[in-house]
Amino acid sequence: MSTVPPPFPTPQEPVDHPELLQLGTSLEDEPCLRADAARNRARLLEAAGRLVAERGAEAVTMEAVAAEACVGKGTVFRRFGDRTGLLTALLDHSEKKFQAAFLGGPPPLGPGAPPVERLRAFGCAMLRRSTDELELQLAAEPGASRRYVTPARRVLRHHIEMLLRQAVPEADCELLSHTLMGQLDPALVHHLTRQCGIPLSRLEVAWTDLVDRVTGAGAAR
C-alpha cells in the first residue's frame, strides 16, 4: 500500500585554480551599518530563528517575523529585501562555518588530503548538512533564474571544479562540477530521504561511488 509523500516545504588553495567567492552577508562584513540597524537585524534574525525552531521554515513570513520581533513589516523588507533574502541570511552563519571547514579546516575535508579524498569528504559533509537544515535550505532556495548564480552556490561549485581539475585535469571540469552539484541538491535530498525513505548512509555511499567513477579512482582500488 503506497503512502502519500510528505509535502514539499514551501585560502589555502593553489592560485592557478578558480578563485573562490567569499560570502558576505554577516554583520561583521558591514562596518558602516548603523547601530540601530544592526540591532534590528540581529533582532529579526533571532525572531526568524525562533519561528523556524518552533513552527518550521514555512512559518517564516515577513509579516510573522515582524510581529515576532515587534517591529514594522517595512523594517523587515528594508533589511532583507524579500523572504528568500531573510532565509538566506539565516543560513549565512552555517554557510560560513562550512566554507571555513573545506577551505582551511583539517583534512580530508580541508587542505592536505588528495583531491579525490577531499571530493568524497566534501559531498558527504554537504549531504549531512543538508539533512540537518533541509527545511530551511529548501525554503531559502532561490528561483530558477538565480539558483546557479547565488554566491554560496558559486563557492561550492567552484570548489568542486578546483578539486576535479587537480584529479582529472583532462576532463571538462566546469560542466562536471555542475553534474556533481546536482547530486547534492537539497530538493533531491528531500525527495530521496523524506519521500523515498532512503537513509543518509546510502546517499553518502552513492556520492563516493560517483566521485570514484568520474575521477577513475575506483579502478585504482
Secondary structure, 3 states (H helix, E strand, C coil): CCCCCCCCCCCCCCCCCCCCCCCCCCHHHCCCCCHHHHHHHHHHHHHHHHHHHHHCHHHCCHHHHHHHHCCCHHHHHHHHCCHHHHHHHHHHHHHHHHHHHHHHCCCCCCCCCCHHHHHHHHHHHHHHHHHHCHHHHHHCCCCCCCCCCCHHHHHHHHHHHHHHHHHCCCCCHHHHHHHHHHHCCHHHHHHHHHHCCCCHHHHHHHHHHHHHHHHCHHHHC
